[in-house]
Amino acid sequence: MPVRGSYSHGLKEILDILGRDPYTERALKLVLEYSGEGTIPADKLDEEVALTLDYYRLAVPVNSVYGSLSWKMRLFSVSSMEIPYIIRYFFEDLQNGKAEWRSAVVRYFKDIGETEPEEFAEIFEEIVKKGRNLIICGEDIVDISMRFGRDGGVVIAELKGAGLISPSVGCGGFGRFRAPLYEINRFFALLVENHFKTLSN
């Protein structure tokens, strides 16, 4: 049963959202091929495709500074790239022809044992709305979580584990942001924003 308010995407629709160019198409096909394994081997990559994967946060370099999990601390090189869990869920669905961002989020949080996993799709949607330039303050995530009766620290930890957000650094030019800051996964944010546009049409 489809999740309320969600829209299915096939590979063609995703290319329409991201932009049709050969590097994006190759990047998507690699994620589709390796979503089950979780890692794209270095010998399948070149610099342009690796940059595309990293830009959309479809996959991030395995190696990082001081072992940090932050996307911004990953050491970019044409080496093996790790696919975040939530991307794996979405592309595993896509292997069957169609995928929905909400369904992927709900399935992931259900699998890790969360009650009412549908709330995490709502929480992430609110995060995308509240964020600016893919950055959101931790206090805003806590406020959103509290509206759902959830502990903000737990929600942040689980969103990070899913690959929907990542710790960030700096203020991104917006003085209103207070540390800690988090980067929102660009690929999933684009899917959510496309959902907003579809509803407004």
Number of C-alpha atoms within 10 A of each C-alpha: 4 10 14 9 10 14 18 16 19 16 18 10 12 19 15 9 15 14 11 12 9 10 17 21 18 18 23 19 14 20 23 19 16 18 26 15 11 17 21 23 14 14 9 14 19 13 13 15 20 27 21 18 26 22 14 18 23 26 29 27 25 19 18 16 11 8 10 12 17 19 22 17 17 18 14 18 15 18 20 19 23 24 25 21 21 25 26 26 22 24 26 20 20 18 15 9 12 16 22 21 25 26 22 22 27 21 16 20 21 15 11 11 9 15 11 10 18 18 17 23 19 16 18 23 18 16 22 21 15 15 17 15 12 18 24 27 22 19 16 18 22 17 14 21 24 13 11 13 9 14 14 20 14 12 18 20 12 17 20 21 15 20 23 24 27 21 22 20 14 12 16 14 8 11 7 8 18 14 15 14 22 23 22 26 24 19 20 25 21 17 19 22 16 14 17 14 10 10 9 7 5
